[in-house]
């Protein structure tokens, strides 16, 4: 079974200057999955946030992991979601 | 890495820093106008026996820089005793590595105070702990008063757009309301630091 066109959300701390990491990850996901996604939403936030979710399922949390995500790990999570 | 007169002069004056900002200059200048300095605080800085050299690490996207550097800028202007030079954090890692927060975080702003011979007198990083505590408390109160905002620890991307926008507005209002306290705490901490060591 394949999940139909999931939506990815990237919530990033705009007060921390996390735009480069946000744009790099968004670009990597666009290039990898293209029209298989329904969208990529970028949400400016604060407090050191860098969260990535696919259809509401949290793939990465800066608060939890303490680091920026590896884009390959995020891609793997999205692939798993697509084929779930 | 040592900071001497030659390295110090490589930094930007406060006005030059503002002139090269690519974003948030309006917020910095508004905060500079709004910062209320007590006469006794200005007098304490004016009363320093000699002018101090102050190295500042900053970036124009950083919320704590936008909030706190203008307070230092006002103190410098009104006292005439603080000579500021601003260095962009991401282009001056040699300086940044020396003033990491808790030895690992590149928190900014950093204010480093030197005497006329470039002996370091002390440094100040990011924001007062009292401000962090107050805002965490107020943040908790906002979530407690609005169950629709969910848990303060939950990812905000799960909130409906309209609810998230209201939460954003509440948090901004809280930051605005606590700004006078925050500015006063910045002044108090810097005043304590420089008057303790430069007297």
Interface residues (C-beta under 8 A of the other chain):
Chain A: X9 X11 X14 X15 X16 X17 X19 X41 X43 X45 X46 X49 X51 X53 X56 X58 X61 X63
Chain B: X59 X61 X62 X63 X64 X153 X155 X156 X157 X158 X164 X171
